[in-house]
Amino acid sequence: MAFSHNSTSFLSKTYLILKLYNTALAGLFNYVIFMRSIPNAG
């Protein structure tokens, strides 16, 4: 029972980390595209 609980907890933590990572990556990508689409941005 404890093993099953730990396994589920580990999977949920990994899923949460991957979800946050993907969100940050998408945000960064959109930011770069947004900056490149603006003339004289940098």
N, C-alpha and C positions, 0 to 999 in steps of 0.2 A: 504493500500500500504506500509506504513511504517512497519507494523507488518510483512508483507511478506518479506520485504527486510531484516529486522533484523533476521528473522528466517533463511533465506538463508545464511546470513553472519555467524550466529552462527553455522549452520551445516557445512559450509565450514571450519570454524576455528577448529571445533571439528574433522573433517576429517583430516585436516592438522596435528593437534596434534597427532592423532592416527597413522597417517602415519609415522611421525617422531619417535614416540615411538616404533612402530614395526620395523623400520629401525635400531634404536639403539639397540633394543633387539636382533635382528638377528645378528648385528655386534658383540655384546658382546658374543653371543652364538658361533659364528664362531671363535672368538678370543680364547675362552676357549678350543674349540675343537682343534684349531691350536696349542695352547700351550701344550695341553696334548699329541698331536701326536709327539712332539719333545722330544727326550730323553735328560735328564739332563737340562731341561729348567729352573727348579726352584728347 
